């Protein structure tokens, strides 16, 4: 389990080049282009799940995020496009872009190659009043799905065996910067993926910014304090240009209601 400290922000499409130039100067490194498929799973509503365990303690049902790095060849991109950070400037803003092919995404989910899936469960971020922090602090338990055997060894079958069913999925295409003190800044566009192939760009007209640092031990208070300072220094550095802030913690809550 890691404790992730983070701040979020947003810019419009026209500010992309300036933002890339600014963070490249701060980091001393060029951005790295990436693409990711994220699938969100919820407990199967056909099963009766007790809300308490054998010790009569409350058990909260939670969503699971299973994600995978994708090759840019998975998308319907023009062959002439250069695969670097300039690619994001060429992505159209209309809702049904045609870039994301739902049939291709479903092929990945049904593939017997189960390697390199990241399996994560996260707590709701701590409230600012309870931990006296000026950044978002969230516990994330994560592992990697290496392989699965059998004639139906795909992700969907694997999750169904765990009594989980698909709730929604989305694709992220973006760039990231690696800075000092293990600080990572991601700039991304996100598409909601559905089976009708009418995939909506959630970040239409702009980009989501996420700046974060992972701390291996939640008990390492000195490390957490230091990393909080790193994020706050970045916030101050970008003040007046990008507003990095703590998002509504309820939007990052993976817990399920009891009437699923």
C-alpha positions as CSV (number, residue, x, y, z in Angstrom):
1,X,0.0,0.0,0.0
2,X,1.2,3.5,-0.8
3,X,0.0,6.9,0.3
4,X,-0.4,9.2,-2.6
5,X,-0.2,13.0,-2.1
6,X,-1.6,14.9,-5.0
7,X,-3.0,18.2,-6.4
8,X,-5.2,18.6,-9.5
9,X,-5.8,21.4,-12.0
10,X,-6.9,22.0,-15.6
11,X,-5.9,24.1,-18.6
12,X,-7.6,24.8,-21.9
13,X,-6.3,23.5,-25.2
14,X,-4.7,26.8,-26.2
15,X,-2.5,26.7,-23.1
16,X,-1.0,23.3,-23.9
17,X,2.3,24.5,-25.5
18,X,3.1,27.0,-22.8
19,X,2.4,24.5,-20.1
20,X,4.7,21.9,-21.7
21,X,7.4,24.5,-22.2
22,X,7.1,25.6,-18.5
23,X,7.3,22.2,-17.0
24,X,10.1,21.1,-19.3
25,X,12.1,24.0,-18.0
26,X,11.3,23.1,-14.4
27,X,12.1,19.4,-14.8
28,X,15.0,19.6,-17.3
29,X,13.4,16.6,-19.1
30,X,11.1,16.3,-22.1
31,X,7.6,14.9,-21.5
32,X,6.9,11.2,-22.0
33,X,3.8,10.3,-24.1
34,X,1.6,7.6,-22.6
35,X,-1.8,5.9,-23.1
36,X,-3.8,3.9,-20.5
37,X,-7.0,1.9,-20.4
38,X,-8.8,2.0,-17.0
39,X,-11.6,-0.4,-16.2
40,X,-13.8,0.1,-13.1
41,X,-15.5,-2.9,-11.5
42,X,-18.2,-3.2,-8.9
43,X,-19.5,-6.1,-6.8
44,X,-21.9,-8.2,-8.7
45,X,-25.4,-7.1,-7.6
46,X,-26.7,-10.7,-8.1
47,X,-24.8,-11.8,-5.0
48,X,-25.9,-11.0,-1.5
49,X,-23.0,-9.4,0.3
50,X,-23.1,-9.0,4.1
51,X,-22.4,-5.6,5.4
52,X,-20.6,-6.9,8.4
53,X,-17.8,-9.5,8.9
54,X,-17.5,-12.3,11.5
55,X,-16.5,-9.8,14.1
56,X,-19.6,-7.7,13.4
57,X,-17.5,-4.9,11.9
58,X,-18.8,-2.8,9.1
59,X,-17.6,-3.9,5.6
60,X,-17.8,-1.3,2.9
61,X,-18.0,-2.5,-0.6
62,X,-15.6,-0.8,-3.0
63,X,-14.9,-0.5,-6.7
64,X,-11.7,-1.9,-8.1
65,X,-9.7,-0.1,-10.8
66,X,-7.9,-2.4,-13.2
67,X,-5.7,-0.5,-15.7
68,X,-3.2,-1.3,-18.4
69,X,-0.7,0.7,-20.5
70,X,-1.7,0.8,-24.1
71,X,0.4,1.1,-27.3
72,X,-0.6,4.1,-29.4
73,X,-1.1,1.6,-32.2
74,X,-4.3,0.7,-30.4
75,X,-5.9,4.0,-31.6
76,X,-7.1,5.3,-34.9
77,X,-4.4,7.9,-35.3
78,X,-3.3,9.3,-38.7
79,X,-0.2,7.5,-39.9
80,X,1.6,10.8,-40.5
81,X,1.4,11.8,-36.8
82,X,4.7,12.1,-35.0
83,X,4.5,10.1,-31.7
84,X,5.7,12.8,-29.3
85,X,4.0,15.4,-27.1
86,X,2.9,17.4,-30.1
87,X,0.4,14.5,-30.8
88,X,-1.9,15.9,-28.1
89,X,-2.3,19.2,-29.9
90,X,-3.8,17.4,-32.9
91,X,-6.5,15.4,-31.0
92,X,-9.9,16.7,-32.0
93,X,-12.3,18.1,-29.5
94,X,-15.6,16.8,-30.8
95,X,-17.3,14.2,-28.7
96,X,-17.2,11.3,-31.2
97,X,-13.6,11.5,-32.4
98,X,-13.2,8.0,-33.9
99,X,-9.8,7.8,-32.2
100,X,-11.1,5.3,-29.6
101,X,-12.3,2.0,-31.2
102,X,-14.6,0.2,-28.7
103,X,-14.3,-3.1,-30.5
104,X,-10.5,-2.9,-30.1
105,X,-10.9,-2.1,-26.4
106,X,-13.2,-5.1,-26.0
107,X,-10.7,-7.3,-27.7
108,X,-8.1,-6.3,-25.1
109,X,-10.6,-7.1,-22.3
110,X,-11.3,-10.5,-23.8
111,X,-7.7,-11.3,-24.7
112,X,-6.1,-14.3,-22.9
113,X,-3.0,-12.3,-22.4
114,X,-3.6,-11.2,-18.9
115,X,-0.2,-9.7,-18.2
116,X,0.6,-6.2,-17.1
117,X,-2.7,-5.3,-15.6
118,X,-2.5,-3.0,-12.5
119,X,-5.1,-3.9,-9.8
120,X,-5.9,-1.1,-7.4
121,X,-8.3,-0.4,-4.5
122,X,-8.2,3.1,-2.9
123,X,-9.6,4.6,0.2
124,X,-11.5,7.9,0.2
125,X,-8.9,10.7,0.7
126,X,-8.5,12.0,4.2
127,X,-10.4,15.2,4.9
128,X,-8.3,18.3,5.2
129,X,-9.7,19.0,8.7
130,X,-8.7,15.6,10.0
131,X,-5.1,15.5,8.8
132,X,-4.3,19.2,8.6
133,X,-2.9,18.8,5.1
134,X,-3.0,21.2,2.2
135,X,-2.8,18.4,-0.4
136,X,-5.0,15.4,-1.1
137,X,-3.8,12.3,0.8
138,X,-5.1,8.9,-0.3
139,X,-4.2,5.3,0.6
140,X,-3.9,3.0,-2.5
141,X,-3.4,-0.7,-2.4
142,X,-2.1,-2.0,-5.6
143,X,-0.7,-5.2,-7.2
144,X,-0.1,-6.6,-10.6
145,X,-2.0,-9.3,-12.4
146,X,0.8,-11.4,-14.0
147,X,-1.1,-14.3,-15.6
148,X,-4.2,-16.5,-15.5
149,X,-4.7,-20.1,-16.8
150,X,-7.6,-21.9,-18.4
151,X,-9.6,-21.7,-21.5
152,X,-11.3,-18.4,-20.4
153,X,-8.2,-16.7,-19.0
154,X,-9.2,-13.1,-19.8
155,X,-9.7,-10.1,-17.6
156,X,-13.5,-10.1,-17.7
157,X,-13.7,-13.8,-16.7
158,X,-11.1,-13.2,-14.0
159,X,-13.1,-10.4,-12.5
160,X,-16.4,-12.2,-12.8
161,X,-14.8,-15.1,-10.8
162,X,-14.1,-12.6,-8.0
163,X,-17.8,-11.6,-8.1
164,X,-17.2,-8.3,-9.8
165,X,-18.8,-6.9,-12.9
166,X,-17.8,-4.1,-15.2
167,X,-19.3,-0.7,-14.3
168,X,-17.5,1.6,-16.8
169,X,-14.2,2.1,-18.6
170,X,-12.2,5.0,-19.9
171,X,-9.0,5.7,-22.0
172,X,-6.4,8.3,-21.1
173,X,-3.9,9.7,-23.6
174,X,-1.4,12.2,-22.2
175,X,2.1,13.2,-21.3
176,X,4.0,13.0,-18.0
177,X,7.0,14.6,-16.5
178,X,9.4,13.1,-14.0
179,X,10.8,15.8,-11.6
180,X,13.0,15.8,-8.6
181,X,11.8,14.2,-5.3
182,X,9.8,11.6,-7.3
183,X,7.3,14.2,-8.3
184,X,5.2,13.2,-11.3
185,X,3.1,15.6,-13.3
186,X,0.5,14.2,-15.8
187,X,-1.3,16.2,-18.4
188,X,-4.1,14.1,-20.0
189,X,-7.2,13.8,-22.1
190,X,-9.8,11.3,-21.1
191,X,-12.5,9.4,-23.2
192,X,-15.4,7.5,-21.7
193,X,-15.6,4.2,-23.6
194,X,-18.9,2.5,-24.3
195,X,-20.0,-0.5,-26.4
196,X,-21.8,1.6,-29.0
197,X,-18.6,3.2,-30.2
198,X,-19.9,6.7,-29.5
199,X,-17.0,7.5,-27.1
200,X,-17.2,10.9,-25.3
201,X,-14.2,13.0,-24.6
202,X,-14.7,14.0,-21.0
203,X,-11.9,16.6,-21.1
204,X,-13.3,18.3,-24.2
205,X,-11.7,21.7,-24.7
206,X,-8.9,21.2,-22.3
207,X,-6.6,18.9,-20.2
208,X,-6.7,17.5,-16.7
209,X,-3.5,18.1,-14.7
210,X,-2.4,15.7,-11.9
211,X,0.7,16.3,-9.8
212,X,1.5,13.5,-7.3
213,X,4.1,11.8,-5.2
214,X,3.8,8.2,-3.8
215,X,5.1,7.5,-0.3
216,X,5.8,3.8,0.4
217,X,5.1,4.0,4.2
218,X,2.1,5.8,5.6
219,X,4.0,6.0,8.9
220,X,6.9,7.9,7.4
221,X,5.7,11.3,8.6
222,X,9.0,13.1,7.7
223,X,8.8,11.9,4.1
224,X,5.1,12.8,3.9
225,X,5.8,16.3,5.3
226,X,8.7,16.8,2.8
227,X,6.6,15.6,-0.2
228,X,3.8,17.9,0.8
229,X,6.2,20.8,0.8
230,X,7.4,19.7,-2.7
231,X,3.8,19.8,-4.0
232,X,3.0,23.2,-2.3
233,X,6.2,24.6,-3.8
234,X,5.0,23.5,-7.3
235,X,1.6,25.1,-6.6
236,X,3.3,28.4,-5.7
237,X,5.6,28.2,-8.7
238,X,2.6,27.9,-11.1
239,X,0.3,30.3,-9.2
240,X,-1.4,32.8,-11.4
241,X,-1.1,30.4,-14.4
242,X,-2.4,27.1,-13.2
243,X,-4.6,26.7,-10.1
244,X,-3.5,23.4,-8.5
245,X,-5.9,22.5,-5.7
246,X,-7.4,19.6,-3.7
247,X,-10.5,18.1,-5.5
248,X,-13.7,17.3,-3.8
249,X,-12.8,14.1,-1.9
250,X,-16.2,12.5,-2.7
251,X,-15.2,12.5,-6.4
252,X,-12.3,10.2,-5.5
253,X,-14.4,7.9,-3.2
254,X,-14.4,4.3,-4.5
255,X,-16.9,3.0,-2.0
256,X,-20.3,1.7,-3.1
257,X,-23.7,2.5,-1.7
258,X,-25.5,-0.4,0.0
259,X,-28.3,-0.6,-2.5
260,X,-26.2,-1.8,-5.5
